[in-house]
């Protein structure tokens, strides 16, 4: 079972180092995902502002993290609802495949539901079927794909709250 800790902004580099580690691992596997320039502190802050940053641990080991924001311009057409948006969900490579992403997503859904939020939203690279399976298994419904300005096809997905248990 994971423990989730919200990071003070002075510890943002804890999360960024995990993101850079995973980005390098994905790049080495020929599946580049995150532009490393956006994983440097100044660029990250410029892009996301002051998001809620979280790290999750198994015992003393930091195994992953994520950020939550309360607005996302890519979802403007679905305005009028109280939603939160998950970005940069990461599990460190040596902990991959052990269910940590599923646990983190469950924690995020519980966190949002306890606050009366209507939906949790995210998006993922459309060419990553393992991500589609992960998010669907955790209660996220895929919506029609979008093409980003750089040509990347992404799949938006949302989990409606409260959930049926």
Contact map, one row per residue, 1 for C-alpha under 8 A:
111000000000000000000000000000000000000000000000000000000100000000000000000000000000000000000000000000100000000000000000000000000000000000000000000000000000000000000
111100000000000000000000000000000000000000000000000000011110000000000000000000000000000000000000000100110000000000000000000000000000000000000000000000000000000000000
111110000000000000000000000000000000000000000000000000011110000000000000000000000000000000000000000000000000000000000000000000000000000000000000000000000000000000000
011111000000000000000000000000000000000000000000000001111000000000000000000000000000000000000000000000000000000000000000000000000000000000000000000000000000000000000
001111100000000000000000000000000000000000000000000001110000000000000000000000000000000000000000000000000000000000000000000000000000000000000000000000000000000000000
000111110000000000000000000000000000000000000000000111100000000000000000000000000000000000000000000000000000000000000000000000000000000000000000000000000000000000000
000011111111000000000000000000000000000000000000000111100000000000000000000000000000000000000000000000000000000000000000000000000000000000000000000000000000000000000
000001111111000000000000000000000000000000000000000010000000000000000000000000000000000000000000000000000000000000000000000000000000000000000000000000000000000000000
000000111111000000000000000000000000000000000000000010000000000000000000000000000000000000000000000000000000000000000000000000000000000000000000000000000000000000000
000000111111100000000000000000000000000000000000000000000000000000000000000000000000000000000000000000000000000000000000000000000000000000000000000000000000000000000
000000111111111000000000000000000000000000000000000000000000000000000000000000000000000000000000000000000000000000000000000000000000000000000000000000000000000000000
000000111111111100000000000000000000000010000000000010000000000000000000000000000000000000000000000000000000000000000000000000000000000000000000000000000000000000000
000000000111111110000000000000000000000010000000000000000000000000000000000000000000000000000000000000000000000000000000000000000000000000000000000000000000000000000
000000000011111111000000000000000000000000000000000000000000000000000000000000000000000000000000000000000000000000000000000000000000000000000000000000000000000000000
000000000011111111100000000000000000000000000000000011100000000111000000000000000000000000000000000000000000000000000000000000000000000000000000000000000000000000000
000000000001111111110000000000000000001110000000000000000000000000000000000000000000000000000000000000000000000000000000000000000000000000000000000000000000000000000
000000000000111111111000000000000000000000000000000000000000000000000000000000000000000000000000000000000000000000000000000000000000000000000000000000000000000000000
000000000000011111111100000000000000000000000000000000000000000110000000000000000000000001110000000000000000000000000000000000000000000000000000000000000000000000000
000000000000001111111110000000000000001000000000000000000000000000000000000000000000000101010000000000000000000000000000000000000000000000000000000000000000000000000
000000000000000111111111000000000001001000000000000000000000000000000000000000000000000000000000000000000000000000000000000000000000000000000000000000000000000000000
000000000000000011111111100000000000000000000000000000000000000000000000000000000000000000011000000000000000000000000000000000000000000000000000000000000000000000000
000000000000000001111111110000000000000000000000000000000000000000000000000000000000000001111000000000000000000000000000000000000000000000000000000000000000000000000
000000000000000000111111111000011111000000000000000000000000000000000000000000000000000000000000000000000000000000000000000000000000000000000000000000000000000000000
000000000000000000011111111100010000000000000000000000000000000000000000000000000000000000000000000000000000000000000000000000000000000000000000000000000000000000000
000000000000000000001111111110000000000000000000000000000000000000000000000000000000000000001000000000000000000000000000000000000000000000000000000000000000000000000
000000000000000000000111111111111000000000000000000000000000000000000000000000000000000000000000000000000000000000000000000000000000000000000000000000000000000000000
000000000000000000000011111111111000000000000000000000000000000000000000000000000000000000000000000000000000000000000000000000000000000000000000000000000000000000000
000000000000000000000001111111110000000000000000000000000000000000000000000000000000000000000000000000000000000000000000000000000000000000000000000000000000000000000
000000000000000000000000111111110000000000000000000000000000000000000000000000000000000000000000000000000000000000000000000000000000000000000000000000000000000000000
000000000000000000000000011111110000000000000000000000000000000000000000000000000000000000000000000000000000000000000000000000000000000000000000000000000000000000000
000000000000000000000000011111111000000000000000000000000000000000000000000000000000000000000000000000000000000000000000000000000000000000000000000000000000000000000
000000000000000000000011011111111110000000000000000000000000000000000000000000000000000000000000000000000000000000000000000000000000000000000000000000000000000000000
000000000000000000000010011000111110000000000000000000000000000000000000000000000000000000000000000000000000000000000000000010000000000000000000000000000000000000000
000000000000000000000010000000011111011000000000000000000000000000000000000000000000000000000000000000000000000000000000000000000000000000000000000000000000000000000
000000000000000000000010000000011111111000000000000000000000000000000000000000000000000000000000000000000000000000000000000000000000000000000000000000000000000000000
000000000000000000010010000000000111111100000000000000000000000000000000000000000000000000000000000000000000000000000000000000000000000000000000000000000000000000000
000000000000000000000000000000000011111100100000000000000000000000000000000000000000000000000000000000000000000000000000000000000000000000000000000000000000000000000
000000000000000000000000000000000111111110110010000000000000000000000000000000000000000000000000000000000000000000000000000000000000000000000000000000000000000000000
000000000000000100110000000000000111111110110000000000000000000000000000000000000000000000000000000000000000000000000000000000000000000000000000000000000000000000000
000000000000000100000000000000000001111111110000000000000000000000000000000000000000000000000000000000000000000000000000000000000000000000000000000000000000000000000
000000000001100100000000000000000000011111111000000000000000000000000000000000000000000000000000000000000000000000000000000000000000000000000000000000000000000000000
000000000000000000000000000000000000000111111100000000000000000000000000000000000000000000000000000000000000000000000000000000000000000000000000000000000000000000000
000000000000000000000000000000000000111111111110000000000000000000000000000000000000000000000000000000000000000000000000000000000000000000000000000000000000000000000
000000000000000000000000000000000000011111111111100000000000000000000000000000000000000000000000000000000000000000000000000000000000000000000000000000000000000000000
000000000000000000000000000000000000000011111111110000000000000000000000000000000000000000000000000000000000000000000000000000000000000000000000000000000000000000000
000000000000000000000000000000000000000001111111100000000000000000000000000000000000000000000000000000000000000000000000000000000000000000000000000000000000000000000
000000000000000000000000000000000000010000111111100000000000000000000000000000000000000000000000000000000000000000000000000000000000000000000000000000000000000000000
000000000000000000000000000000000000000000011111111000000000000000000000000000000000000000000000000000000000000000000000000000000000000000000000000000000000000000000
000000000000000000000000000000000000000000011111111000000000000000000000000000000000000000000000000000000000000000000000000000000000000000000000000000000000000000000
000000000000000000000000000000000000000000001001111100000000000000000000000000000000000000000000000000000000000000000000000000000000000000000000000000000000000000000
000000000000000000000000000000000000000000000001111110000000000000111000000000000000000000000000000000000000000000000000000000000000000000000000000000000000000000000
000001100000000000000000000000000000000000000000011111000000000000111000000000000000000000000000000000000000000000000000000000000000000000000000000000000000000000000
000001111001001000000000000000000000000000000000001111100000000011110000000000000000000000000000000000000000000000000000000000000000000000000000000000000000000000000
000111100000001000000000000000000000000000000000000111110000000011100000000000000000000000000000000000000000000000000000000000000000000000000000000000000000000000000
000111100000001000000000000000000000000000000000000011111000011111000000000000000000000000000000000000000000000000000000000000000000000000000000000000000000000000000
011110000000000000000000000000000000000000000000000001111100011110000000000000000000000000000000000000010000000000000000000000000000000000000000000000000000000000000
011100000000000000000000000000000000000000000000000000111111111100000000000000000000000000000000000000000000000000000000000000000000000000000000000000000000000000000
111000000000000000000000000000000000000000000000000000011111111000000000000000000000000000000000000000000000000000000000000000000000000000000000000000000000000000000
011000000000000000000000000000000000000000000000000000001111100000000000000000000000000000000000000000000000000000000000000000000000000000000000000000000000000000000
000000000000000000000000000000000000000000000000000000001111110000000000000000000000000000000000000000000000000000000000000000000000000000000000000000000000000000000
000000000000000000000000000000000000000000000000000000001111111000000000000000000000000000000000000000000000000000000000000000000000000000000000000000000000000000000
000000000000000000000000000000000000000000000000000000111101111100000000000000000000000000000000000000000000000000000000000000000000000000000000000000000000000000000
000000000000000000000000000000000000000000000000000000111100111110000000000000000000000000110010000100000000000000000000000000000000000000000000000000000000000000000
000000000000001001000000000000000000000000000000000000111000011111000000000000000000000011110000000100000000000000000000000000000000000000000000000000000000000000000
000000000000001001000000000000000000000000000000000011110000001111100000000000000000000111100000000000000000000000000000000000000000000000000000000000000000000000000
000000000000001000000000000000000000000000000000000011100000000111110000000000000000011111000000000000000000000000000000000000000000000000000000000000000000000000000
000000000000000000000000000000000000000000000000001111000000000011111000000000000000011110000000000000000000000000000000000000000000000000000000000000000000000000000
000000000000000000000000000000000000000000000000001110000000000001111100000000000001111000000000000000000000000000000000000000000000000000000000000000000000000000000
000000000000000000000000000000000000000000000000001100000000000000111111000000000001111000000000000000000000000000000000000000000000000000000000000000000000000000000
000000000000000000000000000000000000000000000000000000000000000000011111000000000011100000000000000000000000000000000000000000000000000000000000000000000000000000000
000000000000000000000000000000000000000000000000000000000000000000001111100000000011100000000000000000000000000000000000000000000000000000000000000000000000000000000
000000000000000000000000000000000000000000000000000000000000000000001111111100000000100000000000000000000000000000000000000000000000000000000000000000000000000000000
000000000000000000000000000000000000000000000000000000000000000000000011111100000000000000000000000000000000000000000000000000000000000000000000000000000000000000000
000000000000000000000000000000000000000000000000000000000000000000000001111110000000000000000000000000000000000000000000000000000000000000000000000000000000000000000
000000000000000000000000000000000000000000000000000000000000000000000001111111100000000000000000000000000000000000000000000000000000000000000000000000000000000000000
000000000000000000000000000000000000000000000000000000000000000000000001111111100000000000000000000000000000000000000000000000000000000000000000000000000000000000000
000000000000000000000000000000000000000000000000000000000000000000000000011111100000000000000000000000000000000000000000000000000000000000000000000000000000000000000
000000000000000000000000000000000000000000000000000000000000000000000000001111111000000000000000000000000000000000000000000000000000000000000000000000000000000000000
000000000000000000000000000000000000000000000000000000000000000000000000001111111000000000000000000000000000000000000000000000000000000000000000000000000000000000000
000000000000000000000000000000000000000000000000000000000000000000000000000001111100000000000000000000000000000000000000000000000000000000000000000000000000000000000
000000000000000000000000000000000000000000000000000000000000000000000000000001111110000000000000000000000000000000000110000000000000000000000000000000000000000000000
000000000000000000000000000000000000000000000000000000000000000000000000000000011111000000000000000000000000000000001110000000000000000000000000000000000000000000000
000000000000000000000000000000000000000000000000000000000000000000000110000000001111100000000000000000000000000000001111100000000000000000000000000000000000000000000
000000000000000000000000000000000000000000000000000000000000000000011110000000000111110000000000000000000000000100001011100000000000000000000000000000000000000000000
000000000000000000000000000000000000000000000000000000000000000000011111000000000011111000000000000000000000000000000001110000000000000000000000000000000000000000000
000000000000000000000000000000000000000000000000000000000000000001111000000000000001111110000000000000000000000000000001110000000000000000000000000000000000000000000
000000000000000000000000000000000000000000000000000000000000000001111000000000000000111110000000000000000000000000000000010000000000000000000000000000000000000000000
000000000000000000100000000000000000000000000000000000000000000011100000000000000000011111000000000000000000000000000000000000000000000000000000000000000000000000000
000000000000000000000000000000000000000000000000000000000000000111100000000000000000011111100000000010000000000000000000000000000000000000000000000000000000000000000
000000000000000001100100000000000000000000000000000000000000000111000000000000000000000111110000000010000000000000000000000000000000000000000000000000000000000000000
000000000000000001000100000000000000000000000000000000000000001110000000000000000000000011111011000110000000000000000000000000000000000000000000000000000000000000000
000000000000000001101100000000000000000000000000000000000000001100000000000000000000000001111111000000000000000000000000000000000000000000000000000000000000000000000
000000000000000000001100100000000000000000000000000000000000000000000000000000000000000000111111000000000000000000000000000000000000000000000000000000000000000000000
000000000000000000000000000000000000000000000000000000000000000000000000000000000000000000011111000000000000000000000000000000000000000000000000000000000000000000000
000000000000000000000000000000000000000000000000000000000000001000000000000000000000000000111111110100000000000000000000000000000000000000000000000000000000000000000
000000000000000000000000000000000000000000000000000000000000000000000000000000000000000000111111111100000000000000000000000000000000000000000000000000000000000000000
000000000000000000000000000000000000000000000000000000000000000000000000000000000000000000000011111100000000000000000000000000000000000000000000000000000000000000000
000000000000000000000000000000000000000000000000000000000000000000000000000000000000000000000011111100000000000000000000000000000000000000000000000000000000000000000
000000000000000000000000000000000000000000000000000000000000000000000000000000000000000000000001111111100000000000000000000000000000000000000000000000000000000000000
010000000000000000000000000000000000000000000000000000000000001100000000000000000000000000100011111111110000000000000000000000000000000000000000000000000000000000000
000000000000000000000000000000000000000000000000000000000000000000000000000000000000000011100000001111111000000000000000000000000000000000000000000000000000000000000
000000000000000000000000000000000000000000000000000000000000000000000000000000000000000000000000001111111100000000000000000000000000010001000000000000000000000000000
110000000000000000000000000000000000000000000000000000000000000000000000000000000000000000000000001111111110000000000000000000000000000000000000000000000000000000000
010000000000000000000000000000000000000000000000000000010000000000000000000000000000000000000000000111111111000000000000000000000000000000000000000000000000000000000
000000000000000000000000000000000000000000000000000000000000000000000000000000000000000000000000000011111111100000000000000000000000000001000000000000000000000000000
000000000000000000000000000000000000000000000000000000000000000000000000000000000000000000000000000001111111110000000000000000000000000001000000000000000000000000000
000000000000000000000000000000000000000000000000000000000000000000000000000000000000000000000000000000111111111000000000000000000000000000000000000000000000000000000
000000000000000000000000000000000000000000000000000000000000000000000000000000000000000000000000000000011111111100000000000000000000000000000000000000000000000000000
000000000000000000000000000000000000000000000000000000000000000000000000000000000000000000000000000000001111111110000001000000000000000000000000000000000000001010000
000000000000000000000000000000000000000000000000000000000000000000000000000000000000000000000000000000000111111111000000000000000000000000000000000000000000000000000
000000000000000000000000000000000000000000000000000000000000000000000000000000000000000000000000000000000011111111100000000000000000000000000000000000000000000000000
000000000000000000000000000000000000000000000000000000000000000000000000000000000001000000000000000000000001111111111011000000000000000000000000000000000000000000000
000000000000000000000000000000000000000000000000000000000000000000000000000000000000000000000000000000000000111111111100000000000000000000000000000000000000000011000
000000000000000000000000000000000000000000000000000000000000000000000000000000000000000000000000000000000000011111111000000000000000000000000000000000000000000000000
000000000000000000000000000000000000000000000000000000000000000000000000000000000000000000000000000000000000001111111000000000000000000000000000000000000000000000000
000000000000000000000000000000000000000000000000000000000000000000000000000000000000000000000000000000000000000111111100000000000000000000000000000000000000000001000
000000000000000000000000000000000000000000000000000000000000000000000000000000000111000000000000000000000000000111111111000000000000000000000000000000000000000010000
000000000000000000000000000000000000000000000000000000000000000000000000000000001110000000000000000000000000000010011111000000000000000000000000000000000000000111000
000000000000000000000000000000000000000000000000000000000000000000000000000000001111000000000000000000000000000100001111100000000000000000000000000000000000011110000
000000000000000000000000000000000000000000000000000000000000000000000000000000000011110000000000000000000000100100001111110000000000000000000000000000000000011110000
000000000000000000000000000000000000000000000000000000000000000000000000000000000011110000000000000000000000000000000011111000000000000000000000000000000001111000000
000000000000000000000000000000000000000000000000000000000000000000000000000000000000111000000000000000000000000000000001111100000000000000000000000000000001110000000
000000000000000000000000000000000000000000000000000000000000000000000000000000000000000000000000000000000000000000000000111110000000000000000000000000000111100000000
000000000000000000000000000000000000000000000000000000000000000000000000000000000000000000000000000000000000000000000000011111010011000000000000000000000111000000000
000000000000000000000000000000001000000000000000000000000000000000000000000000000000000000000000000000000000000000000000001111110010000000000000000000011110000000000
000000000000000000000000000000000000000000000000000000000000000000000000000000000000000000000000000000000000000000000000000111111001000000000000100000001110000000000
000000000000000000000000000000000000000000000000000000000000000000000000000000000000000000000000000000000000000000000000000011111000000000000000000000001000000000000
000000000000000000000000000000000000000000000000000000000000000000000000000000000000000000000000000000000000000000000000000111111111000000000000000000000000000000000
000000000000000000000000000000000000000000000000000000000000000000000000000000000000000000000000000000000000000000000000000001111111100000000000000000000000000000000
000000000000000000000000000000000000000000000000000000000000000000000000000000000000000000000000000000000000000000000000000000011111110000000000000000000000000000000
000000000000000000000000000000000000000000000000000000000000000000000000000000000000000000000000000000000000000000000000000110011111111000000000000000000000000000000
000000000000000000000000000000000000000000000000000000000000000000000000000000000000000000000000000000000000000000000000000101011111111100000100000000000000000000000
000000000000000000000000000000000000000000000000000000000000000000000000000000000000000000000000000000000000000000000000000000001111111110000000000000000000000000000
000000000000000000000000000000000000000000000000000000000000000000000000000000000000000000000000000001000000000000000000000000000111111111000000000000000000000000000
000000000000000000000000000000000000000000000000000000000000000000000000000000000000000000000000000000000000000000000000000000000011111111111000000000000000100000000
000000000000000000000000000000000000000000000000000000000000000000000000000000000000000000000000000000000000000000000000000000000001111111111100000000000000000000000
000000000000000000000000000000000000000000000000000000000000000000000000000000000000000000000000000000000000000000000000000000000000111111110000000000000000000000000
000000000000000000000000000000000000000000000000000000000000000000000000000000000000000000000000000001001100000000000000000000000000011111110000000000000000000000000
000000000000000000000000000000000000000000000000000000000000000000000000000000000000000000000000000000000000000000000000000000000000001111111000000000000000001000000
000000000000000000000000000000000000000000000000000000000000000000000000000000000000000000000000000000000000000000000000000000000000001111111100000000000000111100000
000000000000000000000000000000000000000000000000000000000000000000000000000000000000000000000000000000000000000000000000000000000000001100111110000000000000111000000
000000000000000000000000000000000000000000000000000000000000000000000000000000000000000000000000000000000000000000000000000000000001000100011111000000000011110000000
000000000000000000000000000000000000000000000000000000000000000000000000000000000000000000000000000000000000000000000000000000000000000000001111100000000011110000000
000000000000000000000000000000000000000000000000000000000000000000000000000000000000000000000000000000000000000000000000000000000000000000000111110000000011000000000
000000000000000000000000000000000000000000000000000000000000000000000000000000000000000000000000000000000000000000000000000001000000000000000011111000001111000000000
000000000000000000000000000000000000000000000000000000000000000000000000000000000000000000000000000000000000000000000000000000000000000000000001111100001111000000000
000000000000000000000000000000000000000000000000000000000000000000000000000000000000000000000000000000000000000000000000000000000000000000000000111111111100000000000
000000000000000000000000000000000000000000000000000000000000000000000000000000000000000000000000000000000000000000000000000000000000000000000000011111111100000000000
000000000000000000000000000000000000000000000000000000000000000000000000000000000000000000000000000000000000000000000000000000000000000000000000001111110000000000000
000000000000000000000000000000000000000000000000000000000000000000000000000000000000000000000000000000000000000000000000000000000000000000000000001111110000000000000
000000000000000000000000000000000000000000000000000000000000000000000000000000000000000000000000000000000000000000000000000000000000000000000000001111111000000000000
000000000000000000000000000000000000000000000000000000000000000000000000000000000000000000000000000000000000000000000000000010000000000000000000001111111100000000000
000000000000000000000000000000000000000000000000000000000000000000000000000000000000000000000000000000000000000000000000000011100000000000000000111100111110000000000
000000000000000000000000000000000000000000000000000000000000000000000000000000000000000000000000000000000000000000000000001111000000000000000000111100011111000000000
000000000000000000000000000000000000000000000000000000000000000000000000000000000000000000000000000000000000000000000000001111000000000000000111110000001111100000000
000000000000000000000000000000000000000000000000000000000000000000000000000000000000000000000000000000000000000000000000111100000000000000000111110000000111110000000
000000000000000000000000000000000000000000000000000000000000000000000000000000000000000000000000000000000000000000000000111000000000001000011110000000000011111000000
000000000000000000000000000000000000000000000000000000000000000000000000000000000000000000000000000000000000000000000011110000000000000000011110000000000001111100000
000000000000000000000000000000000000000000000000000000000000000000000000000000000000000000000000000000000000100000000011100000000000000000111000000000000000111110000
000000000000000000000000000000000000000000000000000000000000000000000000000000000000000000000000000000000000000000000111000000000000000000010000000000000000011111100
000000000000000000000000000000000000000000000000000000000000000000000000000000000000000000000000000000000000100010001111000000000000000000000000000000000000001111100
000000000000000000000000000000000000000000000000000000000000000000000000000000000000000000000000000000000000000010010100000000000000000000000000000000000000000111110
000000000000000000000000000000000000000000000000000000000000000000000000000000000000000000000000000000000000000000000000000000000000000000000000000000000000000111111
000000000000000000000000000000000000000000000000000000000000000000000000000000000000000000000000000000000000000000000000000000000000000000000000000000000000000001111
000000000000000000000000000000000000000000000000000000000000000000000000000000000000000000000000000000000000000000000000000000000000000000000000000000000000000000111
